[in-house]
Amino acid sequence: MDHDSTDHPKAPRTPRRSSDPDLPPEGLTSAADVDPATSVAEEDDDARLPEAPEEAAEAVAEGTLAVGHAAIENAVRLAPTSPGVYRMLNAGNDVLYVGKAKNVRKRLSSYARVNAPLPARILRMIAATVTVEIISTTTETEALLLEANLIKQLRPRFNVQLRDDKSFPYILITGDHWAPQILKHRGAQSRPGRYFGPFANAGAVNRTITALQRAFLIRSCTDGFFESRTRPCLLYQIRRCSGPCTREIDFPGYTELVREAGDFLSGRSHDVKKQLAGEMEKASAELEFETAALYRDRLAALSAIQSQQGINPRTVEEADVFAIHQEGGYSCVEVFFFRTGQNWGNRAYFPRAEKSFTPEEVLASFLAQFYDDKPPPKLILLSHEIEESELLADALAVKAGNKVEVSTPKRGEKKELVAHALTNAREALGRKLSDTATQGRLLQGMATTLALPEPPKRIEVYDNSHIQGTNAVGAMIVAGPDGFIKNQYRKFNIKSESLTPGDDYAMMREVLERRFKRLLKPPEGDAAKAKADDESFPQWPDLVIIDGGRGQLNAVREIFEGLGLTQVQLMAVAKGPDRDAGRETLFMPGREAIKLEPRDPVLYFIQRLRDEAHRFVIGSHRKLRKKDIREAGLQEIPGIGPSRKRALLHHFGTLKEIERASIADLGKVPGVSAESARKIFEFFHAQPG
C-alpha cells in the first residue's frame, strides 16, 4: 500500500472479534481459554507453537455454577436491549471475559439458562463470575471496536488473545528534503513522505531497498551525512547512488529518479521497465555504451526484485490473503501481502484454540485481532467463509477510511492465490509440529538426565557481558516446549555504581534480584494482570541455568535463599578445558558434577541454550556500547583527537563505515599511523567478557 503520511491520519483501532460455534445462532462471543502466539514467514525461533488443549472438560461444582448463574441473571434484569459490551468479573475483580452483542440482554440470557447445553469452558467461566459490567454503545460496529480495545487492555483469561508483538516494516521515500531519501521504516508514520508496504519481514525490505538503490540510484544516507559531504561517498562509486549531495546529478534529474521509484513501488513496474529499455536502446544506438550499461544494470536490478517476490498476480492490485490449515489439534494461518500487483511477502501464525474450534471460528477470531494495529487493504481473501464477514468489513472500512471487501473466492486467479497460501500453511504447520515434537523429546531427556521431577515448561538462562567493567549488561533468555520464546527475553543494564568493575558475581546478583523481586511483587492493576501466569506457559521458571562453575552456582543459590526461593531448580554450565565445546561440566546443588557424553542430544540442547544466551547478551552489550560511542564520538579512542576524527569521517563518511574498516583501510587515512589504525580497529572490535 502506498500512502502519504500527511494525507492519511492515524486510523481508529480495528475491532477484535471472536465467535463460538457451540452456542445458539445469535452467536455467543468465544470464551475459549486461548493464548495464540505468532510466527513469521521465515519461521523465527520466537514463532512458537502452543500446546494442544486438553479435551477432557474440567468439572464445575453445582453450587459454584449456581452463584455464577445468579450473578448473570441479576445483570440480565438491568441489561439494555441495544448494542453494547459486557465484562464478566470474578471475586478478585479480575476481568474474566469481554464480549459484545447487538442485543446485550439477549446475549446474557444465553449464559443464564441453567439447563442450556453449554461447553465446559463456558461453564468454567460462568462458575467464576460474580459480577457483570455493561457499557452501552450506539451501534454494533462501535461495540466491536470497544470490545477489541478492552481485550487488548485487559487480556481476559477466557477471551481469544492474539499477541503479535512484531510490527511490519515499510519502505519510506521521504518528503521533507529536496533530495528524498529511501529507508526502512517501522512504527508511527509521522514523517512526511510516501510509505510503501507492509512487507512481511525486514529481510524483504532490505533486499528491495538494495535493489531499488541499484535501479534508481536514490540516496539512503541521513540528512546530516548528506549535508556534510564535499565529495561523493562509496555508494556513488559503486553505482548505488546518483550523488545529489555533491550535485553529481541536478535537481530535475534526481526528481525524475524518485518519480520512477515511486511508480515502480506503486505497481507501474511495466511502464518503468519499458521506459528504461527504451533509454538503453537509444544510448546504445548513439554509441554511448557506458550509459547503456547503466540502464542495463538498472533493468537487471528491477528484474531481481520481481524474481525474489515469486508469485505476482495479474488481476489483484491490493489484497491480503489468509488461509488456515488444521492438523492434530493445531492451527496455522498463513498471510500473504499483495500491494501494487506485487508479492511483498508472507508470515505464518499459529493461534492456539481448543480442538472443538472449526477453521472458520479460528480464522474469524484471528482476522479482527490481526488488523488491530495494521492498515487493512481494499480486499481480503479467505480460504474459509466466516460468520459476520459484513460486520468485520464495515469495521475495517471505518479504520481504513474506504470500502473493504472480505470474500472467499470460488474460481479464477484469486482462488489460486488462496490455494497457494493454503499450501504454505500446510507446510509451515508440518514443520512446526515436527520441531515441537523434537523439543518435547529434548525436554523429557533433560528431565531424565538431570533427575528433574518433570520436563521443564520454562527454562531461563542468564549471562552477563562487559569490557573491563564498562557497558555492563545482563540478559535472560527463555525456552520452553515451543523452543526459544523471544518475546520473553529481557536485558538488564547494570545500574549499581558500587560494583567493582568486572565483578561477575555482583553483576549476576543484581540481575537475579531485579528479575525475581519483580516476579515476587504482587500484581497491581491491569498491566500486572497482563503478566499473570498462562496455563500453558508460566512466568515462573522450572529451571535456571547460568554460565559458570561451582562457585557461580553457590553464589546464585545464596541469592535465591535470600529471596526465599527454594522450588526453582538451579544448574551451572562450566566450559570444558580450553573452552572446548562438548566437554562441559554441569553442576547442581547437593549433587556430584555431571559429565555427559560429547554426542549426547541433551548436551547439545544445553549448549544451544547457553550459546543463545551468550548471543543475546553480546548483542545487547554491543548496542549499549555503540550508543555510548555515538554519544561520545571518536574522542574516547586513545590518541584520536579532533583532527584525526575529522580526517576519518571525511574519508569514510560515517561512524558505521569506520567501524567496518580493516586496519589496512584505516591506515590509508591521512594522518592515521599504523599504530593508530590498530588502536581504532581494536576499539571497535574488542571482545566483551
Secondary structure, 3 states (H helix, E strand, C coil): CEEECCCCCCCCCCCCCCCCCCCCCCCCCCCCCCCCECCCCCCCCCCCCCCCCCCCCCCCCHHHHHHHHHHHHHHHHHCCCCCEEEEEECCCCCEEEEEEECCHHHHHHHHHCCCCCCCHHHHHHHHHCCEEEEEECCCHHHHHHHHHHHHHHHCCCCCCCCCCCCCCCEEEEECCCCCCCEEEECCCCCCCEEEECCCCCHHHHHHHHHHHHHHHCCCCCCHHHHHHCCCCCHHHHCCCCCCHHHCCCCHHHHHHHHHHHHHHHCCCHHHHHHHHHHHHHHHHHCCCHHHHHHHHHHHHHHHHHHHHCCCCCCCCCCEEEEEEEEECCEEEEEEEEEECCEEEEEEEEECCCCCCCCHHHHHHHHHHHHCCCCCCCCEEEECCCCCCHHHHHHHHHHHHCCCCEEECCCCHHHHHHHHHHHHHHHHHHHHHHHHHHHHHHHHHHHHHHCCCCCCCCCEEEEEEEEECCEEEEEEEEEEECCEECHHHCEEEECCCCCCCCCCHHHHHHHHHHHHHHHHHCCCCHHHHHCCCCCCCCCCCCCEEEEECCHHHHHHHHHHHHHHCCCCCEEEEEECCHHHCCCCCEEECCCCCCEECCCCCHHHHHHHHHHHHHHHHHHHHHHHHHHHHHHHHHHHHCCCCCHHHHHHHHHHHCCHHHHHHCCHHHHHCCCCCCHHHHHHHHHHHHCCCC
